[in-house]
Amino acid sequence: MIKQENAWRYKRLIKNVVFYILCLLVAASCLFPFYWAVVSSLRDSAHLFSTELWPSKISLENYSYVFGDALFSHSFLNSALVATATSLLTLAVCLLAAYPLARHSFPGRRRVLMLALSITTLPHVAVLSGLFELIRILDIYNEKTALIMSYMIITVPFTLWVMTNFMKNIPKDIEEAAIMDGSSQYKILTKIFLPILWPSIITTGLLAFIAAWNEFLFALTFTLTAQARTVPVSLALFSGASQHELPWGLIMAASVVVTLPLVLLVIIFQRRIISGLTTGSVKG
């Protein structure tokens, strides 16, 4: 009996060790590119292709150039404004649409959800030509409005699907009690459901923000001037002193600057994100 128990503990120990090793390998593979970008950004041009895991001489010239570049700063601000507006509008639209889809039965309800899910599988290039024609007709080319509208095509279907599933998990007793007290549908959504849905709102809002922040194809197609471009396009158009030079140090420094806001947002809201992803925002 004691031998069997020791063998079971030994097997469990081996499984735990293997599991943690795999977790470390996955974490290392995910974090190493960002780490190497940080290391490369701290090297000067003479030691850019060095294989040292940490630069022997730290140089901040790449960061000084990036922060001193007015066009990059303007692109950074454009990305922040567009991504924030996209996430807020996406949440507003999806909350209003998810409530009837989750809490009421009507003809075509399932088709709407399946349509939203199918749209998420479409490649962005599939809607590029039609969206470009629409933007041209609306005369919003090279404006932030065009980017926000095009980004919402990406963020709304996914957010609507996820928000609907979250809202389905709210017990019906809460809604029925509010109806018995004479609450309207709008009051039920804003006063009762919103406090319960905060974890899912933060989770989906952050995912929408990241999608809008990282989007490249629409930003490249629907902007023309440097003042209207977002950060991903500005990074792609970084050039060196000549047409044959690619400034890797500047690109790495700019990439670190662009990635840090997303990392900080995830760190700040990690509890809410985990709660929204694991519990479906059901409390009590």
Secondary structure as UniProt FT lines:
FT   HELIX           2..41
FT   HELIX           45..47
FT   TURN            48..49
FT   HELIX           61..68
FT   HELIX           70..103
FT   TURN            107..108
FT   HELIX           109..119
FT   TURN            120..121
FT   HELIX           124..127
FT   HELIX           128..138
FT   TURN            141..142
FT   HELIX           144..168
FT   HELIX           172..180
FT   TURN            181..182
FT   HELIX           185..187
FT   HELIX           188..193
FT   HELIX           194..214
FT   HELIX           217..221
FT   TURN            226..228
FT   HELIX           231..236
FT   TURN            243..244
FT   HELIX           248..268
FT   HELIX           270..279
FT   TURN            280..281
//
